[in-house]
Amino acid sequence: MDKMEDVLNTDKHGGIVNHFGGATIHNLVINGNMTKNGTEYYGDHSSDIPVSAYTDEVVGNAILALNGHKKPLCEKQLFLGIIKVLSAKCGWSCKWATSCDRINQLEVAANFEVRCDANNLKAPSALKFASLDYQEWEDYVPLPAERDVFNKNKTLAKLFEEELDKQIKTSY
């Protein structure tokens, strides 16, 4: 009997029954993806940084580093990319208004040249890419009408991810 047959053996003395006998397991995914109301990723994390490391100070300093009229975060619509990263990596709400309020309440927010405004996110949030999970942006091909806004947000989101990691390293 090969190893696979050993694992799949379901008699009472070996295989899977021995490992999981009597267990009731709901929505179990081992090293894969599960779709429920959207994609949830289990066991495939690109970063070993815990969500708790993304403190308000780290987030605020990362936004501040990119924020300004002659910096990458120079338009209010680009906060869409920031919010997508905050939701995906930092456990923040994916709701525009909730996240904008939280961003604007950060200690360093008074130093932002460009402020987050949920009203400025309404137009881009109607575009298809805005409804996708941030992880899906990597392979997304934007429609011609949304290409410019998508590319700007995707570029800024990548820069923001890098800046978050940089801020975490300097905070230790």
Sequence and secondary structure as in RCSB ss.txt:
>XXXX:A:sequence
MDKMEDVLNTDKHGGIVNHFGGATIHNLVINGNMTKNGTEYYGDHSSDIPVSAYTDEVVGNAILALNGHKKPLCE
KQLFLGIIKVLSAKCGWSCKWATSCDRINQLEVAANFEVRCDANNLKAPSALKFASLDYQEWEDYVPLPAERDVF
NKNKTLAKLFEEELDKQIKTSY
>XXXX:A:secstr
  HHHHHH  STTSHHHHHHTT   SS  SSEEEESSSEEEES  S    GGGS HHHHHHHHHHHBSTTSSB S
GGGHHHHHHHHHHHH     HHHHHHHHHTSGGGGG SS   GGGGHHHHTSGGGGS GGGGGG    TTTHHHH
HHHHHHHHHHHHHHHHHHHHH 
